[in-house]
């Protein structure tokens, strides 16, 4: 079950008009009361002599008695919805559920004769609405502080008592969802994402690219977004807010969002904590070096999650999100939608109630920033190697969250893995084909040498590998490693021992990309696949880009 408590209102009659009306799409059927504070409230849905005006008057009686002492926003409105697979609950069962939630939240404690007046309305099979007026019989306000958390905790007990689906609970670290008004505004302006969502992507990508808070603000401004920096009297930065140029309210003013309203980890203190823990990023000599460095750093994340303290592990998961935020900037256009979606859904998995010790993830964070300071790579295999490592790390993050009962984060990581896997398959197609062609052109004696290596290193899997269509790609990779001075058998043992292979559908492909991560950089042939337009160093504008500003606003 899920409870939703909306912002307090000041019109009892207005809420009742909606609950007993047809609904926005005529979805309301048979609206009626299932319970009330005394069991005798007029029911306009079932009693032909009762009216909405009468029901509103009796609910507002104490509000009128309190006069100017009554809260301006006196209407408490909570909806409770069952899961789609839950059984049909009777009116009596919904009545009991409503009373338990009202007792838990402090709106109407059980046995309290001065409790607030309330009614529970049912106009659909799967949910009810509770409406209460926040004035007690002694004309004081109720003690309903933290009511959502208390209601949610009670619903957990109700799910167990009634044998209903136990809905995964969050830890209140999720980013705030766009409001209905924001969504409608996006539709009117012809954009598929709201300003809040677009700004969240811009700020996240800027955090991935920047090495200092000063550079962070410059990168955000460079995307065309407006930045308003707030300072303490001492001159230190207190916080910031951002807006899209051209996104204005009714008064023609920019619609600002503070960092903390974009996401809990995008507040200025949280960003400064991460960037302070980032050492200077050294210059890298070659494109292959920086991308392999990223893949190797990410490849160590699963082991770190398995053997590190929770605070260290959370730091590695946080930097995984930074890596995912960076990739849409550098990837070819056809891969960007899947990669952007992977970063978007993994966003909640990137944080939890565990406080990260960000200095523990320095190597990976430096590698992420290094790739953003170079033009997009020309070799498609480099992107595939990084995606392959990231996919394994995201799956490990999913397991880490699940074992700690971080249900929503685990689900977010699982969804991210689906998008990341699709992007990896798409990116690998051309690179794997090129490797297969190179393997098919190997002299027989070189091919035989790699066959012997596979049978020696992986005797139980060798025949399956040699029969797969992508075996020539693996043979080409092994041959290049041999030419570079590596032992192919030793590399195969290392690759097979590094990760479980039993569930892999294509062993040759899996081993190909693992070997590419393990072996030292070599002079590799470029693939026509990676033809993305180079970006300027430090640029962090993810597709789709926000409107271009003629002059960023900052103070």
C-alpha positions as CSV (number, residue, x, y, z in Angstrom):
1,X,0.0,0.0,0.0
2,X,1.1,3.5,-0.7
3,X,0.0,6.7,1.1
4,X,0.1,10.1,-0.4
5,X,-0.5,13.2,1.8
6,X,-1.0,16.3,-0.3
7,X,-0.1,19.8,0.7
8,X,-2.7,21.2,3.2
9,X,-5.6,23.1,1.6
10,X,-8.1,25.7,2.8
11,X,-11.3,24.6,1.0
12,X,-13.0,21.6,2.4
13,X,-15.9,21.8,0.0
14,X,-13.5,21.9,-3.0
15,X,-11.9,18.6,-2.0
16,X,-15.3,17.0,-1.4
17,X,-16.5,18.2,-4.8
18,X,-13.6,16.3,-6.5
19,X,-14.0,13.1,-4.4
20,X,-17.7,12.8,-4.9
21,X,-17.5,14.0,-8.5
22,X,-16.9,12.1,-11.8
23,X,-13.2,12.5,-11.7
24,X,-10.9,14.0,-14.3
25,X,-11.6,11.2,-16.8
26,X,-14.9,9.9,-15.4
27,X,-13.0,7.3,-13.5
28,X,-14.9,7.7,-10.2
29,X,-17.6,5.1,-9.6
30,X,-20.1,4.9,-6.7
31,X,-18.4,7.5,-4.4
32,X,-19.5,7.0,-0.8
33,X,-18.2,7.1,2.8
34,X,-16.7,4.0,4.3
35,X,-16.1,5.6,7.7
36,X,-16.2,9.0,9.5
37,X,-15.2,10.4,12.9
38,X,-18.4,9.4,14.6
39,X,-20.1,7.1,12.1
40,X,-23.0,9.5,11.5
41,X,-21.6,12.0,9.0
42,X,-24.0,12.7,6.1
43,X,-23.1,10.6,3.0
44,X,-23.9,12.5,-0.3
45,X,-23.0,9.3,-2.2
46,X,-25.5,7.0,-0.7
47,X,-28.1,9.2,1.2
48,X,-30.3,11.1,-1.3
49,X,-31.1,13.6,1.4
50,X,-27.5,14.4,2.2
51,X,-25.6,17.1,0.4
52,X,-22.0,18.1,-0.1
53,X,-22.7,21.4,1.6
54,X,-23.9,19.6,4.7
55,X,-20.9,17.3,4.9
56,X,-18.5,20.3,4.4
57,X,-20.3,22.2,7.2
58,X,-20.0,19.5,9.8
59,X,-16.4,18.9,8.9
60,X,-15.7,22.7,9.2
61,X,-17.6,23.2,12.5
62,X,-14.6,23.4,14.7
63,X,-12.7,25.5,12.2
64,X,-15.4,28.1,12.4
65,X,-15.4,27.8,16.2
66,X,-11.7,28.4,16.4
67,X,-12.1,31.6,14.3
68,X,-8.8,33.4,13.7
69,X,-6.9,30.8,15.7
70,X,-7.7,28.1,13.1
71,X,-4.9,27.3,10.6
72,X,-5.3,29.0,7.2
73,X,-4.6,25.7,5.4
74,X,-6.8,23.4,7.6
75,X,-7.6,20.6,5.2
76,X,-5.6,17.4,5.6
77,X,-6.0,15.1,2.6
78,X,-4.5,11.6,2.4
79,X,-5.0,8.9,-0.3
80,X,-4.2,5.2,0.4
81,X,-3.8,2.9,-2.6
82,X,-3.5,-0.9,-2.7
83,X,-1.1,-2.6,-5.1
84,X,-2.7,-3.8,-8.4
85,X,-2.2,-7.4,-7.5
86,X,-3.8,-7.1,-4.0
87,X,-7.2,-8.7,-3.4
88,X,-10.4,-6.7,-3.3
89,X,-10.8,-5.0,0.1
90,X,-14.3,-4.5,1.6
91,X,-15.6,-1.2,2.9
92,X,-15.2,-2.5,6.4
93,X,-11.6,-3.3,5.8
94,X,-10.9,0.1,4.3
95,X,-12.7,1.6,7.3
96,X,-10.3,-0.1,9.7
97,X,-7.3,0.8,7.6
98,X,-8.4,4.5,7.6
99,X,-8.7,4.5,11.4
100,X,-5.3,2.9,11.9
101,X,-3.6,5.5,9.6
102,X,-5.4,8.4,11.4
103,X,-4.3,7.0,14.7
104,X,-0.7,6.6,13.6
105,X,-0.4,10.1,12.1
106,X,-1.9,11.9,15.1
107,X,-4.8,13.3,13.2
108,X,-7.4,11.2,15.1
109,X,-5.7,9.1,17.9
110,X,-7.8,6.1,18.9
111,X,-10.0,6.8,21.9
112,X,-9.5,10.6,21.8
113,X,-12.9,12.4,22.1
114,X,-11.3,15.6,20.9
115,X,-9.7,14.1,17.8
116,X,-10.1,16.0,14.5
117,X,-13.2,15.4,12.4
118,X,-12.6,13.3,9.3
119,X,-14.3,11.1,6.6
120,X,-13.0,8.3,4.4
121,X,-14.3,8.3,0.8
122,X,-14.2,5.4,-1.6
123,X,-14.8,6.0,-5.3
124,X,-12.7,3.1,-6.7
125,X,-11.9,-0.5,-5.8
126,X,-8.2,0.1,-5.1
127,X,-8.0,3.2,-3.0
128,X,-9.7,5.6,-0.5
129,X,-9.3,9.2,0.4
130,X,-9.2,10.5,3.9
131,X,-10.2,14.2,4.5
132,X,-9.8,15.8,7.9
133,X,-10.0,19.3,9.3
134,X,-7.0,20.2,11.4
135,X,-8.8,21.6,14.5
136,X,-9.4,19.4,17.5
137,X,-12.4,19.5,19.9
138,X,-10.3,21.6,22.3
139,X,-9.7,24.0,19.3
140,X,-6.0,23.2,19.2
141,X,-4.2,21.8,16.1
142,X,-3.3,18.1,16.0
143,X,0.2,16.8,16.6
144,X,0.7,15.3,13.1
145,X,4.4,16.1,12.6
146,X,6.1,13.7,10.3
147,X,2.8,12.2,9.3
148,X,3.9,10.7,6.0
149,X,6.6,8.6,7.7
150,X,4.3,7.5,10.4
151,X,1.5,6.6,7.9
152,X,4.0,4.6,5.8
153,X,5.2,2.7,8.8
154,X,1.7,1.8,9.7
155,X,0.9,0.6,6.2
156,X,3.8,-1.8,6.4
157,X,2.1,-3.4,9.4
158,X,-1.3,-3.3,7.6
159,X,0.2,-5.1,4.6
160,X,1.4,-7.9,6.8
161,X,-1.9,-8.1,8.8
162,X,-4.0,-8.3,5.6
163,X,-1.7,-10.5,3.5
164,X,-1.2,-7.8,0.9
165,X,1.8,-7.1,-1.3
166,X,4.7,-5.7,0.8
167,X,5.6,-2.6,-1.3
168,X,9.4,-1.8,-1.3
169,X,9.9,1.3,0.9
170,X,12.3,4.0,0.1
171,X,14.6,5.8,2.5
172,X,13.6,9.3,1.5
173,X,16.7,9.9,-0.6
174,X,14.8,9.9,-4.0
175,X,14.9,13.1,-6.0
176,X,11.7,15.2,-6.0
177,X,9.5,14.3,-8.9
178,X,8.3,17.0,-11.3
179,X,4.9,18.5,-10.3
180,X,1.9,18.1,-12.5
181,X,2.2,21.8,-13.4
182,X,5.8,21.3,-14.5
183,X,4.8,18.3,-16.7
184,X,1.9,20.2,-18.3
185,X,4.3,23.1,-19.0
186,X,6.7,20.8,-20.7
187,X,4.0,19.4,-22.9
188,X,2.8,22.9,-23.8
189,X,6.4,23.9,-24.8
190,X,6.9,20.7,-26.8
191,X,9.7,19.2,-24.7
192,X,9.8,15.6,-23.5
193,X,11.4,16.5,-20.1
194,X,10.6,19.1,-17.6
195,X,12.9,22.0,-16.7
196,X,13.7,20.3,-13.4
197,X,14.8,17.1,-15.1
198,X,16.9,18.9,-17.7
199,X,18.6,21.0,-15.1
200,X,19.3,17.9,-13.0
201,X,21.1,16.3,-16.0
202,X,23.1,19.5,-16.7
203,X,24.2,19.8,-13.0
204,X,25.0,16.1,-12.7
205,X,27.2,16.2,-15.8
206,X,28.9,19.3,-14.6
207,X,29.8,17.6,-11.3
208,X,31.3,14.7,-13.3
209,X,33.4,17.1,-15.3
210,X,34.5,19.6,-12.7
211,X,37.5,19.4,-10.4
212,X,36.6,22.4,-8.2
213,X,33.4,24.3,-7.3
214,X,34.6,27.2,-9.3
215,X,34.9,25.1,-12.4
216,X,31.5,23.5,-11.6
217,X,29.8,26.8,-11.9
218,X,31.7,27.7,-15.1
219,X,30.6,24.4,-16.7
220,X,27.0,24.9,-15.8
221,X,27.0,28.4,-17.2
222,X,28.7,27.1,-20.3
223,X,25.7,25.0,-21.1
224,X,23.5,28.2,-21.3
225,X,21.8,27.6,-18.0
226,X,21.5,30.6,-15.6
227,X,23.3,30.4,-12.3
228,X,22.6,32.4,-9.2
229,X,25.2,31.9,-6.4
230,X,24.5,32.9,-2.8
231,X,27.2,34.0,-0.4
232,X,27.6,34.2,3.4
233,X,28.6,37.6,4.7
234,X,32.2,36.1,5.0
235,X,32.2,35.7,1.2
236,X,32.0,32.0,1.2
237,X,29.5,30.3,-1.0
238,X,26.3,29.4,0.8
239,X,24.4,27.8,-2.0
240,X,23.2,28.2,-5.6
241,X,20.2,27.9,-7.8
242,X,19.9,27.3,-11.5
243,X,17.3,28.0,-14.3
244,X,16.9,27.4,-18.0
245,X,17.3,30.5,-20.0
246,X,13.8,31.3,-21.4
247,X,11.9,29.3,-18.8
248,X,9.9,32.0,-17.0
249,X,6.9,32.2,-14.7
250,X,3.8,34.3,-15.2
251,X,5.7,37.4,-14.1
252,X,8.4,36.8,-16.8
253,X,11.0,35.9,-14.2
254,X,13.3,32.8,-14.5
255,X,12.0,29.7,-12.8
256,X,14.8,28.9,-10.3
257,X,15.7,25.5,-8.7
258,X,18.1,25.2,-5.8
259,X,20.5,22.3,-6.1
260,X,18.8,20.4,-3.2
261,X,15.4,20.6,-5.0
262,X,17.0,18.9,-8.0
263,X,18.3,16.0,-5.9
264,X,19.5,15.5,-2.3
265,X,23.2,15.0,-3.4
266,X,23.2,18.1,-5.7
267,X,23.1,20.7,-2.8
268,X,26.2,22.9,-2.7
269,X,27.7,21.3,0.4
270,X,27.3,17.8,-1.1
271,X,28.9,18.9,-4.4
272,X,31.7,20.7,-2.6
273,X,32.4,17.6,-0.5
274,X,32.8,15.4,-3.6
275,X,35.0,17.9,-5.5
276,X,37.2,18.6,-2.4
277,X,37.9,14.9,-2.3
278,X,39.1,14.9,-5.9
279,X,42.8,15.3,-6.5
280,X,44.1,17.0,-9.6
281,X,43.6,15.0,-12.8
282,X,47.0,14.3,-14.5
283,X,47.3,14.7,-18.2
284,X,47.0,11.4,-20.1
285,X,49.2,10.6,-23.2
286,X,46.7,8.7,-25.3
287,X,43.0,8.1,-25.8
288,X,43.4,4.4,-25.3
289,X,45.2,5.0,-22.0
290,X,42.5,7.1,-20.4
291,X,39.6,4.8,-21.5
292,X,41.4,1.7,-20.3
293,X,42.2,3.4,-17.1
294,X,38.5,4.1,-16.6
295,X,37.6,0.5,-17.4
296,X,40.2,-0.9,-15.0
297,X,39.1,1.4,-12.2
298,X,35.4,0.5,-12.7
299,X,36.4,-3.1,-13.0
300,X,37.6,-3.0,-9.4
301,X,34.3,-1.7,-8.1
302,X,32.5,-5.1,-7.6
303,X,35.4,-6.3,-5.4
304,X,35.3,-3.1,-3.5
305,X,31.6,-3.4,-2.8
306,X,32.1,-7.0,-1.6
307,X,34.9,-6.3,0.8
308,X,34.8,-2.6,1.8
309,X,33.1,-0.8,4.7
310,X,29.7,0.5,3.7
311,X,30.9,4.1,3.7
312,X,33.6,3.2,1.2
313,X,31.3,1.1,-0.9
314,X,28.8,4.0,-1.1
315,X,31.5,6.2,-2.4
316,X,32.3,3.8,-5.2
317,X,28.6,3.6,-6.1
318,X,28.3,7.4,-6.1
319,X,31.2,7.7,-8.6
320,X,29.5,5.0,-10.8
321,X,26.7,7.5,-11.3
322,X,29.3,10.2,-12.3
323,X,30.6,7.8,-14.9
324,X,27.2,7.1,-16.3
325,X,26.4,10.9,-16.3
326,X,29.6,11.5,-18.4
327,X,29.0,8.8,-21.1
328,X,26.1,10.5,-23.0
329,X,28.4,13.5,-23.7
330,X,31.0,11.3,-25.5
331,X,28.9,8.5,-27.1
332,X,27.7,8.4,-30.7
333,X,24.2,9.9,-31.1
334,X,22.4,6.6,-31.6
335,X,23.7,5.4,-28.2
336,X,22.8,8.5,-26.2
337,X,19.1,7.8,-25.5
338,X,19.9,4.4,-23.8
339,X,22.9,5.8,-21.9
340,X,21.0,8.9,-20.8
341,X,18.2,6.7,-19.6
342,X,20.6,4.4,-17.8
343,X,22.1,7.5,-16.0
344,X,18.6,8.8,-15.2
345,X,17.3,5.6,-13.6
346,X,20.6,4.9,-11.8
347,X,20.4,8.3,-10.2
348,X,18.5,7.0,-7.1
349,X,20.8,4.0,-6.8
350,X,23.8,6.4,-6.6
351,X,22.9,7.4,-3.0
352,X,21.5,6.0,0.2
353,X,21.3,7.0,3.9
354,X,24.9,5.7,4.2
355,X,27.3,8.7,4.1
356,X,29.9,8.1,1.5
357,X,33.6,8.7,2.1
358,X,34.4,10.1,-1.3
359,X,38.2,10.0,-1.0
360,X,37.9,6.2,-1.3
361,X,36.9,6.5,-5.0
362,X,39.6,8.9,-6.2
363,X,41.0,6.6,-8.9
364,X,37.6,6.1,-10.6
365,X,36.6,9.8,-10.2
366,X,39.9,11.0,-11.8
367,X,39.4,8.6,-14.7
368,X,35.9,9.9,-15.3
369,X,37.2,13.5,-15.4
370,X,40.0,12.5,-17.7
371,X,37.8,11.2,-20.4
372,X,35.7,14.4,-20.3
373,X,38.9,16.4,-21.0
374,X,39.6,14.7,-24.3
375,X,37.8,14.6,-27.6
376,X,35.3,11.7,-28.1
377,X,37.3,8.5,-28.9
378,X,37.6,7.4,-32.4
379,X,37.9,3.7,-31.5
380,X,34.5,2.1,-30.8
381,X,36.1,-0.7,-28.9
382,X,37.2,1.7,-26.2
383,X,33.6,2.6,-25.4
384,X,32.5,-1.0,-25.4
385,X,35.3,-1.9,-22.9
386,X,34.1,0.9,-20.6
387,X,30.4,-0.1,-21.0
388,X,31.2,-3.7,-20.2
389,X,33.0,-2.8,-17.0
390,X,30.2,-0.4,-16.0
391,X,27.5,-3.0,-16.6
392,X,29.2,-5.5,-14.2
393,X,29.7,-2.7,-11.6
394,X,26.0,-1.7,-11.8
395,X,24.9,-5.3,-11.3
396,X,27.2,-5.5,-8.3
397,X,25.7,-2.2,-7.0
398,X,22.2,-3.8,-7.4
399,X,23.3,-6.7,-5.2
400,X,24.9,-4.5,-2.6
401,X,21.7,-2.4,-2.3
402,X,19.5,-5.5,-2.1
403,X,21.5,-7.1,0.7
404,X,21.1,-3.9,2.7
405,X,17.3,-3.7,2.1
406,X,17.7,-0.6,-0.1
407,X,14.8,-1.8,-2.2
408,X,14.2,1.3,-4.4
409,X,17.9,1.7,-5.1
410,X,18.2,-2.0,-6.0
411,X,15.3,-1.6,-8.4
412,X,16.9,1.5,-9.9
413,X,20.2,-0.3,-10.5
414,X,18.4,-3.2,-12.1
415,X,16.6,-0.9,-14.6
416,X,19.9,0.9,-15.3
417,X,21.5,-2.4,-16.1
418,X,18.8,-3.1,-18.7
419,X,19.5,0.2,-20.6
420,X,23.3,-0.2,-20.2
421,X,23.2,-3.7,-21.6
422,X,21.2,-2.6,-24.6
423,X,23.7,0.3,-25.2
424,X,26.6,-2.1,-24.9
425,X,25.2,-4.6,-27.4
426,X,24.5,-1.8,-29.9
427,X,28.0,-0.3,-29.4
428,X,29.7,-3.8,-29.6
429,X,28.1,-4.8,-33.0
430,X,30.6,-3.0,-35.3
431,X,33.6,-3.4,-33.1
432,X,33.0,-7.1,-32.7
433,X,32.4,-7.6,-36.4
434,X,35.8,-5.9,-37.1
435,X,37.5,-8.1,-34.6
436,X,35.9,-11.2,-36.1
437,X,37.2,-10.2,-39.6
438,X,40.7,-9.8,-38.2
439,X,40.4,-13.2,-36.5
440,X,39.2,-14.9,-39.7
441,X,42.3,-13.5,-41.5
442,X,44.8,-15.0,-39.0
443,X,47.2,-17.5,-40.4
444,X,46.4,-21.0,-39.4
445,X,49.4,-21.4,-37.2
446,X,48.5,-18.3,-35.2
447,X,44.9,-19.5,-34.8
448,X,46.1,-23.0,-33.7
449,X,48.2,-21.3,-31.0
450,X,45.2,-19.6,-29.6
451,X,43.1,-22.8,-29.7
452,X,45.8,-24.5,-27.6
453,X,45.7,-21.6,-25.2
454,X,42.0,-21.8,-24.7
455,X,42.0,-25.5,-24.2
456,X,44.8,-25.3,-21.7
457,X,43.3,-22.4,-19.7
458,X,39.6,-23.2,-19.9
459,X,39.3,-27.0,-20.5
460,X,35.7,-27.2,-19.4
461,X,34.5,-24.3,-21.6
462,X,36.9,-24.6,-24.5
463,X,34.7,-26.6,-26.9
464,X,31.8,-24.3,-26.4
465,X,34.0,-21.2,-26.9
466,X,35.5,-22.6,-30.1
467,X,32.1,-23.4,-31.6
468,X,30.7,-19.9,-31.0
469,X,30.4,-17.4,-34.0
470,X,32.5,-14.8,-32.1
471,X,35.4,-17.2,-31.5
472,X,37.5,-15.4,-34.3
473,X,37.0,-12.1,-32.4
474,X,38.4,-13.7,-29.3
475,X,41.2,-15.3,-31.3
476,X,42.2,-11.9,-32.7
477,X,42.3,-10.4,-29.3
478,X,44.4,-13.2,-27.9
479,X,46.8,-12.9,-30.9
480,X,47.2,-9.1,-30.3
481,X,47.9,-9.8,-26.6
482,X,50.5,-12.4,-27.6
483,X,52.2,-10.0,-29.9
484,X,52.3,-7.4,-27.1
485,X,54.2,-10.0,-25.0
486,X,51.3,-11.4,-22.8
487,X,50.7,-15.0,-22.1
488,X,47.2,-15.7,-23.7
489,X,46.6,-18.7,-21.3
490,X,47.4,-16.6,-18.3
491,X,45.2,-13.8,-19.5
492,X,42.3,-16.2,-20.1
493,X,42.6,-17.7,-16.6
494,X,42.7,-14.2,-15.1
495,X,39.6,-13.1,-17.1
496,X,37.7,-16.2,-16.3
497,X,38.5,-16.0,-12.6
498,X,37.6,-12.3,-12.4
499,X,33.9,-12.9,-13.0
500,X,31.5,-15.8,-13.1
501,X,31.0,-17.1,-16.7
502,X,28.3,-19.8,-16.2
503,X,25.4,-17.4,-17.0
504,X,27.0,-15.8,-20.0
505,X,25.2,-16.4,-23.3
506,X,28.2,-15.6,-25.5
507,X,31.5,-16.6,-23.8
508,X,33.6,-15.5,-26.6
509,X,32.3,-11.9,-26.5
510,X,32.4,-11.7,-22.7
511,X,36.1,-12.9,-22.7
512,X,37.0,-10.6,-25.7
513,X,36.0,-7.5,-23.8
514,X,37.5,-8.7,-20.5
515,X,40.8,-9.3,-22.2
516,X,40.7,-5.9,-23.8
517,X,40.4,-4.4,-20.3
518,X,43.2,-6.6,-18.8
519,X,45.9,-6.3,-21.4
520,X,48.1,-3.2,-21.8
521,X,47.1,-0.5,-24.3
522,X,48.3,-1.2,-27.8
523,X,48.1,0.6,-31.1
524,X,44.6,-0.4,-32.1
525,X,42.9,0.2,-35.4
526,X,40.1,2.7,-35.4
527,X,36.6,1.6,-36.0
528,X,34.2,3.5,-38.3
529,X,31.6,3.1,-35.6
530,X,33.0,5.8,-33.2
531,X,32.4,8.9,-35.3
532,X,30.9,11.1,-32.6
533,X,31.7,14.9,-32.9
534,X,34.5,15.8,-30.5
535,X,33.5,18.0,-27.5
536,X,35.4,20.9,-26.1
537,X,37.3,20.0,-22.9
538,X,35.2,20.6,-19.9
539,X,31.9,20.7,-21.9
540,X,29.2,18.8,-20.1
541,X,26.1,19.5,-22.2
542,X,24.1,16.3,-22.5
543,X,21.5,15.8,-25.3
544,X,19.0,17.3,-25.6
545,X,20.7,20.6,-24.9
546,X,18.9,23.4,-23.1
547,X,18.1,26.6,-24.9
548,X,21.2,28.7,-25.6
549,X,21.6,31.7,-23.5
550,X,22.9,34.9,-24.9
551,X,24.6,35.7,-21.6
552,X,24.5,33.5,-18.5
553,X,23.1,35.2,-15.4
554,X,25.3,35.0,-12.3
555,X,26.0,37.0,-9.3
